[in-house]
Amino acid sequence: MRFTSSAILALPLLAAAAESPFDQYKAKFQNFLSSFGAAVGAPSVDTLKEPLAAAKAKVGAKKVEVLTLDNWKDTLYAPVKPEATIPEEWWMLVTGGNKSCFGRCAQVEQAFNETVAKFATLSKPTPHVAYLDCDNEPILCNAWSASTGALWVFEMLPAPAPIDVYWRRLNLTTTTSQDLLDLQASGSKDSFHLIDGYFHPFDGVLAKNNVAVPLAYALWGLNAVPSWAMMLIVSFLSRTLMNRRVPGGGHANPGAAPAGAPPGDARS
């Protein structure tokens, strides 16, 4: 009866844990694990969520690209002329829906859409613009360690020139179109962080060694495992390792002499 009551009381806790996402894998942080990704049902890149489709229609005067795992590199390099010495600038909003942004990215999406529409009316050069949706593209977001609600700036030069990439966190509740317009007008990167670590999309160690995407698949696979199941697996493995370290599987030998006893003395 005691075991049954404990199990019943534990069910709500297990259910709540199953609904909790692994924030550490979402937030931060190519091809031998592709089969693994297909086996666990990697999300399709063909379907865009409605807000992105609406955004493209709204700012039709200036094309908004939607980056995917398959097209991102070709898309970013597309406007770059082979002889260019001045970088082509891209602004990319990292967004998401209920899965990756918990439904809190609507404000920054609206501000970004309005900004793009105003870019189309300006006579001076403005950045190319793109979206990265982490609900639809979790592998690409993991490969870049890109978190939602952030603005990324790419300064693209012809390959194989190094590419400068910057990112800046946007306030999910207060960011306005005017904030983004002022940011673009200033031309300053002082409020941005220069990406120069392992997860750099072009020049990072992971990208150069073609392991960024396999690692992203692994992180995504771990994220897909419910947290209660992960805790059970870790508990099982730790118990197994501890039993292996103890001679006799953790059971004392009743015939063994006590520690420190003289030879031949088998006192109990």
C-alpha positions in Angstrom: 0.0 0.0 0.0 2.9 2.4 0.8 4.5 1.8 -2.6 1.2 2.3 -4.4 0.5 5.6 -2.6 4.0 6.9 -3.4 3.7 6.0 -7.0 0.3 7.8 -7.3 1.7 10.9 -5.7 4.8 10.8 -8.0 2.7 10.8 -11.2 1.9 14.5 -11.3 5.6 15.3 -10.7 6.6 13.0 -13.6 4.0 14.6 -15.9 5.1 18.1 -15.0 8.7 17.2 -15.7 7.8 15.7 -19.1 6.4 19.1 -20.1 9.5 21.1 -19.0 11.9 21.9 -21.9 15.7 21.6 -21.5 16.4 25.3 -21.4 20.1 24.8 -21.3 20.1 23.0 -24.6 17.7 25.6 -26.1 19.3 28.5 -25.1 23.1 27.8 -25.8 24.9 25.6 -27.9 27.7 17.4 -40.4 26.5 14.4 -41.3 27.0 11.1 -39.6 24.1 11.8 -37.2 21.8 12.8 -40.1 20.3 9.3 -40.0 19.7 9.7 -36.3 17.8 12.9 -36.9 15.7 11.2 -39.5 15.0 8.3 -37.2 13.6 10.5 -34.5 11.6 12.6 -36.9 13.5 15.8 -37.5 11.0 18.6 -38.2 10.2 19.5 -41.8 11.6 22.8 -43.2 9.0 23.1 -45.9 6.2 24.6 -43.8 6.5 28.2 -42.4 4.5 29.3 -39.5 1.7 31.8 -40.3 3.4 34.9 -38.7 6.4 34.6 -41.0 4.2 34.1 -44.1 2.2 37.2 -43.1 5.4 39.1 -42.5 6.7 38.4 -46.0 3.4 39.5 -47.5 3.4 42.7 -45.4 6.9 43.9 -46.3 6.7 42.7 -50.0 8.5 45.9 -51.1 11.7 44.5 -49.5 12.3 40.8 -49.7 12.5 38.9 -46.4 14.4 35.6 -46.6 13.6 32.7 -44.3 16.8 30.7 -43.5 16.7 26.9 -43.3 19.4 24.3 -42.8 19.5 23.7 -46.5 19.5 27.3 -47.9 21.2 29.5 -45.3 24.7 29.7 -46.8 23.5 30.2 -50.4 21.1 32.8 -49.2 23.6 34.9 -47.3 26.2 34.7 -50.1 23.7 35.4 -52.9 24.0 39.3 -53.0 27.8 39.2 -52.5 29.7 40.1 -55.7 33.0 38.1 -56.3 35.1 41.3 -56.3 33.4 43.0 -53.4 35.5 44.7 -50.7 32.7 46.3 -48.8 30.6 43.8 -46.8 27.0 43.1 -47.7 25.1 43.4 -44.4 22.3 41.1 -43.3 20.0 41.5 -40.4 18.5 38.3 -39.1 15.9 38.0 -36.4 16.0 34.8 -34.5 12.4 34.0 -33.5 10.1 31.1 -32.7 6.7 30.1 -31.5 5.4 28.2 -28.5 8.2 25.6 -28.5 11.3 27.8 -28.6 10.1 31.3 -27.6 7.2 30.2 -25.4 4.9 32.5 -27.4 6.8 35.7 -26.3 8.3 36.7 -29.7 5.2 38.4 -31.2 6.4 41.9 -30.1 9.8 41.7 -31.6 8.5 40.1 -34.8 6.0 43.0 -35.2 8.8 45.6 -34.6 11.1 43.8 -37.1 8.3 43.7 -39.7 7.6 47.4 -39.3 11.3 48.1 -39.6 11.7 46.2 -42.8 8.7 48.0 -44.3 10.4 51.3 -43.4 13.7 50.1 -44.9 11.9 49.8 -48.2 11.1 53.5 -48.2 14.6 54.8 -47.4 16.8 56.1 -50.1 20.1 55.1 -48.4 21.3 51.5 -48.4 19.7 49.2 -45.8 20.6 45.7 -44.7 19.2 42.6 -46.3 16.8 40.9 -43.9 16.0 37.4 -42.9 14.3 35.3 -40.3 15.5 32.2 -38.5 12.6 30.4 -36.8 13.8 28.0 -34.1 10.5 26.2 -34.0 10.9 25.1 -37.6 14.7 25.0 -37.6 15.9 23.7 -34.3 18.9 22.0 -35.8 20.2 25.2 -37.4 19.6 27.1 -34.1 21.5 24.5 -32.1 24.3 24.5 -34.7 24.8 28.2 -34.1 23.8 28.2 -30.5 21.2 30.9 -31.4 18.6 31.8 -28.9 15.2 33.4 -29.8 14.6 37.1 -29.4 18.0 38.1 -30.8 19.1 40.1 -33.7 22.1 38.8 -35.7 24.1 40.9 -38.1 26.2 39.2 -40.8 28.9 41.2 -42.7 29.3 39.1 -45.8 32.4 39.2 -48.0 33.3 36.8 -50.9 34.5 33.4 -49.8 36.9 32.5 -48.4 37.2 35.8 -46.6 36.4 35.7 -42.9 32.9 36.7 -42.0 32.1 39.0 -39.0 28.9 38.0 -37.2 27.4 40.0 -34.4 24.4 39.4 -32.1 22.3 41.5 -29.8 19.6 40.5 -27.4 16.3 42.3 -28.0 13.8 43.1 -25.2 10.8 40.9 -25.9 8.3 43.3 -24.4 9.6 46.8 -25.2 11.4 46.7 -28.5 9.9 49.0 -31.1 10.5 49.6 -34.8 12.0 53.0 -33.9 14.6 51.3 -31.7 15.7 49.1 -34.6 15.8 52.1 -37.0 17.9 54.1 -34.6 20.2 51.1 -34.2 20.7 50.8 -38.0 21.1 54.6 -38.4 23.9 54.7 -35.8 26.0 52.2 -37.7 27.6 51.2 -34.4 28.2 47.7 -33.2 29.1 48.8 -29.7 25.9 47.2 -28.3 26.5 43.9 -30.2 28.6 40.9 -29.2 31.1 39.7 -31.8 30.8 36.0 -32.3 34.2 34.4 -32.4 33.8 31.1 -30.6 33.2 27.5 -31.5 29.7 28.1 -32.8 30.6 30.8 -35.4 28.5 29.8 -38.5 31.4 30.2 -40.9 34.7 30.4 -39.1 34.1 28.5 -35.9 36.0 25.3 -35.1 32.8 23.2 -35.3 31.8 24.6 -38.7 35.3 24.2 -40.2 35.4 20.6 -39.0 31.9 19.8 -40.2 30.7 18.8 -36.8 28.3 21.7 -36.0 25.3 20.0 -37.5 26.0 16.5 -36.0 26.4 18.1 -32.6 23.1 20.1 -33.2 21.3 16.8 -34.0 22.7 15.3 -30.8 21.6 18.3 -28.7 18.2 18.3 -30.3 17.8 14.5 -29.7 18.6 15.1 -26.0 16.1 17.9 -25.8 13.5 15.6 -27.3 13.9 13.1 -24.3 11.5 14.0 -21.5 13.4 15.2 -18.4 11.9 12.5 -16.1 13.1 9.8 -18.5 16.6 11.4 -18.5 16.6 11.3 -14.7 15.6 7.7 -14.7 18.4 6.8 -17.1 21.0 8.7 -15.1 19.8 7.1 -11.9 20.0 3.6 -13.5 23.5 4.2 -14.9 24.9 5.6 -11.6 23.5 2.7 -9.7 25.0 0.2 -12.2 28.4 1.9 -12.0 28.4 1.9 -8.2 27.5 -1.8 -8.0 30.4 -2.6 -10.4 32.8 -0.8 -8.2 31.9 -2.7 -5.0 33.3 -6.3 -5.0 30.6 -8.9 -5.1 28.0 -6.5 -6.4 27.9 -4.6 -3.1 27.2 -7.7 -0.9 29.6 -8.3 2.0 31.4 -11.7 2.2 30.3 -13.3 5.5 33.5 -15.5 5.6 35.9 -12.6 5.1 38.1 -11.6 8.0 37.5 -8.1 9.5 39.9 -5.4 8.3 43.0 -5.2 10.5 42.5 -8.7 11.9 45.6 -10.9 12.2 46.1 -13.6 9.6 44.0 -16.7 10.4 41.8 -14.7 12.7 38.2 -14.9 11.2 36.4 -13.2 14.0 32.9 -12.2 13.2 
